[in-house]
């Protein structure tokens, strides 16, 4: 006989068994084995939490539909995603200080409580959904949304996403929830700025810009040949490297578009 929520007792049992297997130790091992990340290093964990939150609350929302509709280009998305990740990361670090978490070890996250995280989520929600918030592409969130209906659709998504972020900690603890969000960032967004693999990606990508024979460009370098001329800020490799490492949202629009077209997101440093 099915349960009141429509889930059979057998399916419910399997769900409970799967949830029981999700522990801090499993999240730690996932970060170690799948992302080559030290789960005890608080700063790295926070970087990945910021990526996971950005992906969940911003990118995987109606914003992706706006992108598909042409409101945002690929270069715009790279700039906004990195800018949002940085803003959330700074707020996470500020929250740690306010919560008395000053250790370099992620073990200190266990000292926080769900109420602390709920306050952080509220702060992130207000910032993310502020229609007057200016994006690095020049327009405000309200201008990007274009209508109150679209803005409310994004607000609903951000509310659900952040609610789920906090809700997972109610039974399993704050550190578990943050490690799980870090796993999301580590595995789903390995090509993003602030990921531990980003510096190697940048170095490798810049190197192949001057090697038309590299496998990155496909057979006979055809992909490289189809690209337009390099923008001036791409031609200066030292400036490009510094900007990509420090903050891709600072790229000029033409350079950001060219870099995405050149496949920085598809470059595979692990294959080198």
Buried (B, 14 or more C-beta within 10 A) or exposed (E): EEEEEEEEEEEEEEEEEEEEEBEBEBBBEBBEEEBEBBBBBBEBBBBBBBBBBBBBBBBEBBBEEBBEEEBBBBBBBBBBBBBBBBBBBEBBBEBBEEBEBEEEEBBBBBEBEBEBBBBBBEBBBEBBBEBEBEBBBEBEBBBBBEEEEBBEBBBEBBBBBBEBBBBBBEEBBBBBBBBBBBBBBBBBBBBBBBBBBBBBBBBBBBBBBEEBEBEBBEEEBEBBEEEEEBBEBBEEEEEBBEBBEEBBBBBBBBBBBBBBBBBBBEBEBEEE
